[in-house]
Amino acid sequence: MKLAQDIVIKPVITENSMSGIQDKKYTFQVAKDANKIEIAKAVEELFGVKVKKVNTINCRGRIKRVGQNVGKTPDWKKAVVTLAADSKSIEFFESMV
């Protein structure tokens, strides 16, 4: 059994993700092997909110080049978590708006 801290890695802070806060949509980087049910339970446990829906996106790593050397950034998984209408908001994101 995975811990909630191992499933939700960090929040994704972009202009697009910040615009979703008014609709109670929050974006997180999550573990690649986590499914939607595990992500929903982890967010509920960490932040004390009610999750309505979880959408996940597998993001490919980008190719980076330094001189003649070519490498690739790691692949990662993103989750957009929608909270229920009667749920409180996540305070971490509210301080950033």
N, C-alpha and C positions, 0 to 999 in steps of 0.2 A: 504494500500500500504506500502510495506516494504522499508526501506532505504537501500542504497547500503552498508553502513557500517554494517547493521544487516545481510546481506546476506553473504558477504565475511568476515569471522571471522579472519583468519590469514594465512600467507603463510606456506607451508610445506617445511622445509629445510632438505632434506635428500640427500644422495649421488646419489640416483637414480633420484630424481627430479632435481638436479643440472645438471645432464648429459643431460636433455631434453632442457636446455636453448638454445643450439646451433640450435635446430629445432624450436625455438620459442614456446616451450611448458612450461607452468608455472603451478605449483600445489598449490592449496589453500584448506584450511579447510573452508567449507561453512555450512550454516544453513541446518538442516536435512529436512526441509519442502520446501526448494528452488528447483525450477525446472531449466532445462538447459537454458531456455529463460531468466529467472530472473538473473541467474548467469552471462550470457553473457552481459546483460545490465548493471549489477553492475560493472563488470570489466571494461567495456568501460567507464563508468561514473567516476570511481575512478582513473584510470590510463591514460585515454585519448588515448586508442588504439582501433584497429579494431579486433574483435574476429571472427575467421573463424569457430571454432568447439569447443564444450564442451563435455567432457566425465566425467561421474560421477560414483563414487564407494561408496557404503555403507560399512563402516568399523565397524566390531563388536568390542565391548569392550572386554578387556581381563580379565580373572579371576585372581585376586590377593589374596594372602594369607599372613596374618601377624599373626603368632602363630596359634591359633585355629580358628581365625576369617577369614571367607572367604567373599570376596566382588568382585565387578566387576567394571571396569572402564566404563565410559559412551560410548555408541555407537556414531559414528560421520560420517559425509559425506565428501568425498574428491572430488574435481573437478580438472581435468587436462584441462587447457584452451590452445588451439592452436590459435596463432595469425595469421592474414593474412600476406602474403609475403611482401606487401607494407607498413605494419604497423611498427611503431617504437617499440623498445623493452622497457620493464619495467625497469626503472633505479634502483629500489630497489634490484632486483636480479643481475643486472650487477655489483654492487659494491661487491657482495659476491663471484664472480668467480675469 
